[in-house]
């Protein structure tokens, strides 16, 4: 049977069009001079200008020996150039691998080596961070630098990103099942994994966002999500490319000026996660809050305790979802459905099968019972192809032909999914699942640390965790906790640096020598727990070398 004749949703078009390159080609023919990408308060590019700039960057990559199917990484903050590198990768039929610019030290070594990229875009301000680890990057041979810098990177040659434009041309065949992107996702017990996403997978996420928000060419989407996230890359840029909307990219999220920036952009749509919604709602109310132009916000989740008040205060619709990079976004609150606080939405049952199973037996649980959320596709290639270079992790996740999300939840009596928690070890910080493994590896590299475990403990914000490091120290190596804190600031992305530290003579363990993490989590903070904030320390000041010399405590 001809696959093009197999309908999924008629408006999705033929499968040969399920890719960013084909969608941009249509927009360049239909609305070339309409604004596509804008940096808040800065540059604007039309669909034509963005296509021509991306084509020139793709030609630059080809000149560096990067060809169709090759991987190209990026280590960039949000900017017009970092957005264009994504488009350029599609023009060149490359696999884009965006990395979190917060990575440093061992986590950055792992991410770059995992990417399998020989060429990487990097912000000039981050060159020294790459230079510090260059000898540990055997596969990386070339950097393309965004911005100006005098910094030199040992061993790795670099060239500035081209500022040229080149005529747009579209004549390649892209298969929906081909690998398009690799997005890194952090687990809770191991290093970051690379989620391999086909063109059909990325298109599905973008189409889901477009449909869920009822996005059209008349909309302006304000996005302060970083572009290494699925939300910024697919929910904003790709979705807008499909329907012809304008995207306003902001370089950071600031709840104090969120409504001002929505007004400045004339934004009708935006994307947020739970802690962002809580931070915005926590700002002093203004008499004109209900008059911002925003009509809908895609939220994962929409915090139940404030959901109704948030919608009422800003006179908008909160479109709640549940999903993850590996499994797309298979659950949505229908746009016109009444708000059901605490419910993520209804499964998209024409595309996915969402089943709650017993995590021990993999058998479906009774209606209304809590179990593990599993997903499998009803349409080819709309979920991940696997974890890059980790077939064992892929098989583990796809056990019994269902993708096991590690999330606990249940289906209520109305058929809505309700998320409960992460199964097993869980650290949730700044809306990210934190890898305890990365923290433990970084801490263990200090000569005074014999053994350690990172756990999540409760914070003032119920939706977030604080990180606590439980350590066994070498009695022969003197150590102040302030010194260990400084070591971790150098080694870890800053959102992963633990706030709390406690020394143990030995860690509690099972008869098979596994650390009893649940016991440590239950104990939480004790009188012997050291808090870097209590000593007046700051991650930012420490990173800048401006920290005072407080008296650390054991």
ZINOR-V53354 format. One record per helix or strand of 3 or more residues. SS is the DSSP state (2 for helix, 1 for strand). FROM is the first residue (numbers start at 1). LEN is the number of residues. Records with the same first field share a line. If there is no record, write none. Layout:
BEGIN
SS=FROM-LEN ; FROM-LEN
END
This chain:
BEGIN
2=3-3 ; 10-3 ; 15-3 ; 20-11 ; 47-17 ; 80-12 ; 105-11 ; 124-8 ; 134-3 ; 199-15 ; 230-14 ; 255-11 ; 274-8 ; 289-3 ; 307-8 ; 325-3 ; 391-7 ; 399-3 ; 436-9 ; 481-11 ; 494-3 ; 517-7 ; 532-4 ; 539-5
1=35-5 ; 44-3 ; 71-5 ; 95-5 ; 119-5 ; 142-5 ; 157-4 ; 179-7 ; 193-6 ; 220-4 ; 246-4 ; 269-5 ; 296-5 ; 317-8 ; 328-5 ; 345-3 ; 352-6 ; 371-7 ; 403-9 ; 416-7 ; 449-10 ; 465-9 ; 500-4
END
